[in-house]
Amino acid sequence: MNNMKINILGTDYTIQVKKREEDKTLEECDGYTDWTVHTICVIDPEKEKGCVENLDVYKKKVLRHEITHAYFIESGLMDHTNQSEYGGGTNDEQMVDWIAIQGPKLFNSWKEAGCLG
């Protein structure tokens, strides 16, 4: 999965998996999408107190979340939100329409990245 490239609506994104100590941004979150360099970074989780049991399932969940951010960004929705850095905050109708249109492509990216279920 590390350094894998996936296509998000015509733009190639590189997936990076890092330990928290390798990336200061991961001190505040478990994943992020950097639209300026087309990179998705997710935590390589380690067992910690209060952590989930199946770390692989958790890592896939974080990756699906970040791929979804990339789709919002590449769809142009990032500029129409309250949280423009991360692509969140769209109203319900926009989100429903977007998922209905882009859902099959999103599923294919999750499948290509090996992070379904």
C-alpha positions as CSV (number, residue, x, y, z in Angstrom):
1,M,0.0,0.0,0.0
2,N,2.9,2.4,0.7
3,N,3.8,4.6,-2.2
4,M,1.0,3.2,-4.3
5,K,-0.6,5.5,-6.9
6,I,-4.3,5.7,-7.4
7,N,-6.3,7.8,-9.9
8,I,-8.8,10.2,-8.4
9,L,-10.9,11.7,-11.2
10,G,-7.9,12.0,-13.6
11,T,-5.3,13.0,-11.0
12,D,-2.8,10.6,-9.6
13,Y,-2.4,10.5,-5.8
14,T,0.4,8.8,-4.0
15,I,-0.6,6.9,-0.8
16,Q,2.0,7.0,2.0
17,V,1.8,5.0,5.2
18,K,3.9,6.4,8.0
19,K,4.5,6.0,11.7
20,R,3.4,9.0,13.8
21,E,7.1,9.9,14.6
22,E,7.9,10.1,10.9
23,D,5.3,12.9,10.2
24,K,4.5,15.8,12.5
25,T,1.0,16.2,10.9
26,L,0.1,12.7,12.2
27,E,0.6,13.9,15.8
28,E,-2.8,15.6,15.4
29,C,-4.7,13.0,13.2
30,D,-4.5,9.5,11.7
31,G,-4.5,10.6,8.1
32,Y,-4.6,13.6,5.8
33,T,-4.8,14.5,2.1
34,D,-2.5,17.1,0.7
35,W,-4.1,18.4,-2.5
36,T,-1.0,20.6,-3.3
37,V,1.2,17.6,-3.9
38,H,-1.6,15.0,-4.5
39,T,-0.6,12.8,-1.6
40,I,-2.7,10.8,0.9
41,C,-1.0,9.9,4.1
42,V,-2.3,7.5,6.7
43,I,-1.0,6.3,10.0
44,D,0.8,2.9,10.3
45,P,-1.0,2.2,13.6
46,E,0.6,0.6,16.5
47,K,-1.2,-1.0,19.5
48,E,-1.7,1.7,22.0
49,K,-3.8,1.9,25.2
50,G,-7.5,2.3,24.2
51,C,-6.7,1.3,20.6
52,V,-8.9,-0.9,18.4
53,E,-7.9,-4.6,18.2
54,N,-7.7,-5.0,14.4
55,L,-5.3,-2.3,13.2
56,D,-5.5,-3.3,9.6
57,V,-9.2,-2.7,9.5
58,Y,-8.7,0.7,11.1
59,K,-5.9,1.6,8.6
60,K,-8.3,0.8,5.7
61,K,-11.0,2.9,7.3
62,V,-8.7,5.9,7.5
63,L,-7.5,5.3,3.9
64,R,-11.2,5.2,2.7
65,H,-11.8,8.5,4.6
66,E,-8.8,10.2,3.0
67,I,-9.6,8.9,-0.5
68,T,-13.1,10.5,0.0
69,H,-11.5,13.8,0.8
70,A,-9.4,13.6,-2.4
71,Y,-12.6,13.0,-4.4
72,F,-14.2,16.0,-2.8
73,I,-11.1,18.1,-3.7
74,E,-10.8,16.8,-7.3
75,S,-14.6,17.4,-7.8
76,G,-14.2,21.0,-6.9
77,L,-16.2,20.8,-3.7
78,M,-13.3,21.9,-1.5
79,D,-13.9,25.5,-2.5
80,H,-17.6,25.4,-1.6
81,T,-17.2,24.4,2.0
82,N,-16.7,25.9,5.4
83,Q,-13.5,23.8,6.0
84,S,-11.7,24.4,2.6
85,E,-8.5,22.8,3.8
86,Y,-10.0,19.4,4.1
87,G,-13.1,19.4,1.9
88,G,-15.6,18.9,4.7
89,G,-18.7,20.9,5.6
90,T,-20.9,20.7,2.4
91,N,-24.7,20.8,2.9
92,D,-26.7,17.5,2.7
93,E,-28.0,18.0,-0.8
94,Q,-24.6,18.6,-2.3
95,M,-23.2,15.6,-0.5
96,V,-26.0,13.3,-1.6
97,D,-25.7,14.4,-5.2
98,W,-21.9,14.0,-5.1
99,I,-22.0,10.5,-3.7
100,A,-24.8,9.5,-6.1
101,I,-22.6,10.6,-9.1
102,Q,-19.2,9.7,-7.9
103,G,-20.0,6.7,-5.7
104,P,-19.0,4.0,-8.3
105,K,-15.7,5.7,-9.0
106,L,-15.0,6.1,-5.2
107,F,-15.7,2.4,-4.8
108,N,-13.3,1.5,-7.6
109,S,-10.5,3.6,-5.9
110,W,-11.1,1.9,-2.6
111,K,-11.0,-1.5,-4.3
112,E,-7.8,-0.5,-6.2
113,A,-6.2,0.6,-2.9
114,G,-7.2,-2.7,-1.2
115,C,-9.0,-1.0,1.6
116,L,-12.6,-2.3,1.3
117,G,-14.0,-3.8,4.5
